[in-house]
Every structure is written in C-alpha cells, then in structure tokens.
Amino acid sequence: MNLEKLKNLGFEGMIQWRIWKGQACSSYKYMGFGKTACQRNEMEAEKRIKHYSSSHKILLVGEGNFSFAASLATSLGSGVNIVATSLDSKVMLNKKYNKAMANVSRLEDIVCTVIHEVDCCTMSQHPKLMSSLFDRIVFNFPHAGFFFTSESTAYVIGLHKNVVKGFLRNAVEMLTENGEVHITHKTAHPYNMWEIEKLANEVGLGLLDKVPFFYWDYPVYTNKRGEGERCDESFPIGKSSTYKFKIMN
C-alpha cells in the first residue's frame, strides 16, 4: 500500500492509513466483523445525539480538551465519520488540560481522526482537510482570547468577530451540498454584539435555525477557558444557543 498516496487523500485516506498502521481491529469492530446478524443490524442503525447523526461527516473546530468530540463520538457509537481539530499543538494540549490526552486516546480508539494546530481562519487550506467536504461543521464558543480589558469594548468585540468571520468564510468552502455550519454562542450582552447572523450572511450563509444549548445534552462535555493560568477551568455559559446556517441559494 502506498503510504504517501493515502496521506494525500485527506479525510478518507487518513481512515485507511490508520487501518494500514495496525488499527484495523478497531475499524473491523465498527464494521461488524465477528458479530451476529442481529448485532450487525443494531450497529448499522443510525444513531443520533441532538443535531448530529452517525451518518453525518462532522468537522469539529476549536476543540479545547476534546471532551465535546469524545461525547459526540461515544454517543454516535463510533468516531469514524468525525474529524476533531484544535488550535493547540499536542504538546501544548497536554500542558493546558488534565484530561485532554485521555480524551484524544479514547477518540483514536473509536477511529476518530484528531488533528492538532488547525487555525479556523485558514482550515480550508490545511493539507489534511482541503480535499474533504462535511455535512456538519461545528465550532462551540469561538473566542479570540482574553485581554486586559472588558469583553464589551469595541476593540475586543472586533477581534472576536474577525475569528468568527474567518471561520465562516472557510467553512463555506468545506460544506456538502446540504451541509450545515453550527456555532454555539452566548446570547446575552455583550456577546450579542458579535452579530453572528450578520457575519454569516456576509459570507453567503443564511440562518436555518437557532436552538437553546444545554451542556447536559452532551455527556462528559466540559467547556474550557483555554487560555492563561485558568485555562483548564470551565466558564459559565449562561444563555447560549446553537446557530445553524446553510448556504443561501
């Protein structure tokens, strides 16, 4: 098998590469080998958690300690259709979050593709993503970082909006025909000043739905501040919603 050729095939190639490297037993398990017909039928049945299905190809962006990815993959019964990414390097991830490497290990065991050092504002050009399209592209609580000033200042709001718009601009290029971009975001002041819907409209996306977000819908998910001495601490999400966008016709 040509290793370099597989690497160049993007998401699909990475799955085959993992099998080639000796992780075939995990893949075979999810394909139903060694199971009875009844067990295979049960495994093949579509599984869902909230807005996500085991049949969706899902890209997760800006993962902190990878607990959302772990929750999603576990609930869907496999990570084979999930690509989970983070801005942090693997070394930095291990320094910042106590449970991150355990979550990554769990994800790799259930055949989820994990990619480090992915910038949401340039992700459509990432060598391991540029040839792939996704049914769902998800970014929970996008944030430009913490600064020595209020979150309500025009300067800080502008920085956050730049991150969101950069993400949306790239996500548009990575969607399947009926794909959706999901952003989970606080809706109270000053976060409503980010104008998420307007930013989406500016890159050709229209609002499909907006639904309340509750962290308990995703077992084991714990949000993280992601920066500074308290990077491994959670932050209060208050009133938050998941915005669902589709490409406007």
N, C-alpha and C positions, 0 to 999 in steps of 0.2 A: 504493500500500500504506500502511495506517495504522500509522505507527511506534509511537505510544503504545499502540495496541491490542496490537501484537506484544510490546512490553515487558511488558505486564501478563499475558501468557500463561505467565510463568515459564520453565522449562527449555525446553519445546518452542518457545515464542516466541523465545527467545534464539537458537536454532539458525536459525530463519527470518530473524531480524533480521540475523544475520551474513551470510547469503546476500544479503539486500537491500542490505547495505552494500558489496557488491562482492567478497565472498569465495566467490562461487558456484563458482568453478573448483575450489577445494579440495573443496567438497561434491560436485560432479559427479564428481570423480575417485573418491571413495569410493562413489558410486552406480554407477560402472561405465561412464560415458559415454566413448565413444572406444575401448572395449576389445572384443576378440573375445569370442565366446560362451564359449570356454574360460576366458579370463581373468576374465570376469564371474562364472562359476561358482566359480572359485577364490577370488575376493574375497568372494563371498556365503557361503562356507563358514564355519561357526562357528569362531572361534579362541579358544584358552584359554591362560591362564597361572595355574597353581596353582588358587585357588578362584574365579577370575574368568573370565567369558566375554564375547565381543564382543556377545552378545545381552542381557547384563545392563545395566540402567541403574544406574550406580555413582556414589555420592557419596563423595568423599574429603574428610576433615575434618582440620584442623590440619596441613596441608602446611607443611614448612619451606622448602626451596629448590625444591620441586615436582619433585624427582627421582623420587619414587615414582610420581607421576602420569605423568611422562614415560616411565618404564619400562613402566607398565601400558598406556598408550595405544599406545606403539610396538609392544609385543608383541601387542596385540589388533588392530593394523593400522589403527586409527582412534580418535579421541577423541570421536566424535560422541555416544556414549552415556555420556560421563564428565563429571561436574561436579567440578572440583578447587577447594578453598577453603583460605584461610589466614586466621589472625587478623590478620596484619600488613597494613598498607596497602601499596600498590605502592611508595611512596617508601621506607618502612622496609624492605621486602623487598630493594630494590636496595642499601640500605646494609649490610644484615646478611650477605647471601650473594653470593659472587662469581659463581656460575653460575645464580642464580635467574632472571634476566631471559632468559637464553638458553633455559632450560627452559620458561619461560612462552611465549616466542616459538615454540618448537618445538610446544608444545601447541596454540597457536592455529592454527598451520599445518595441524595434523591435526584441526581442528574440535572441539577440547575446549573446554568452557566453563570459564573461570577467573574466580573471584570472590574479591575481597580483603575484608578486615575482616569476616569471618564469625565470630561468637562461637559456639562449640559448645553453649553453655548456653542460647542463645536462637535457634538457627538455624532452628527450625521456623517462626518468625515473620518470617524475613528476606524482604523483598519479592520477591527473585528465586528463592526456594526454597519459599515457603509453599504454592504450588499444585502442587508436584511430589511424586511418590512414587518410591521407589527399590528396586531388587532387592537391592542391597548398599550398606551404609553403613559406611565404613571409617575407623578412627582408629588410627594407628600410634603407639605410645609416648606416650599422653596424659600431660601433666605440668603442674603448676600454676606451675612456675618454680623458680629456685634461691634458697635462703635461707641466711642466715648461721648455719646450724645443721644438725645431722645429718638425713639423709633418714629416719632411724628414729625421730625424735621424734613423739609423738602429734599435736602441732600440725601439723607438715608433712604427715604422713600424712592428717590430716583435710582439709587443703587439696586434696591430690591427689584424694581420694575425692569431694570436692564437685564437682570438674571432671568426673570420670568419670560420676558420677550425673547431673549436669546434661546431659551429652552423651547418655546413655542415655535419659533422660526425653524429650528432644527427638527422638531417633532413632525411638523407638516411634511417634511421630506421623507419620513420613515413610516408613514401610515399605509395600511392596506386600503382598498377602495372604500370599505365601510368601517374603517378603524376609528377609534376614539382616543382623544387626549384627556387625561384626568389630572386635575390639580386640586389637591386638598389644601384649604387655606382658612385662616381665621377670618371671620366676617365682621367683627366689632372694630371700632376705631382704635388705632389709626390704620389697621390692615385693610379696611375697605377702601382706603385712599390709593391702594395699589391699582385699582381699576382693572382687575383680572379680565373681565369680559371685553373691555375695550382693547386691551393688549392682544387678546385672541383675535378679535375682529380685524386688527391691523395686519395680521399675517394670513388672513383668509380662513379663519376658523369661526364657526358660529356655535352659540350655546345650545346644546341638546337638552341638558337637564342640570339641575342644581339640587343636591340632596344633603341633608344633615350628616355629619360624620361623627361616629362614636367609636372610640378606640377599642371598646369591649367587643365590637363586632369582629375583631381580628385577634384571636387568642395569641398570647406571648408577645404581641407588638408593644414596644415601649419607645416613644419618641425621645430624641436626644437633642440637647442644645448644640452639640457638635463643635464647639469652639471654646477656647480659654480653659481656665482651671476647672471649670464646672462642666466640661464638655460631655461627660458621661451622665449628667443629670437630665431628668425629663423637664419639660416646661409645660405649664398649663395651656391647654388648647382652647378652653372656653367655648364660645360658639364658633363652630367650624363647619364648613361644607365642602363636598366634593363637586367641583365644576366639571361637567362632561362636555367636551367640544368635538365637533365633526367639521370636516372640510366643507365650506359653503359651495353650493352648486352655482 
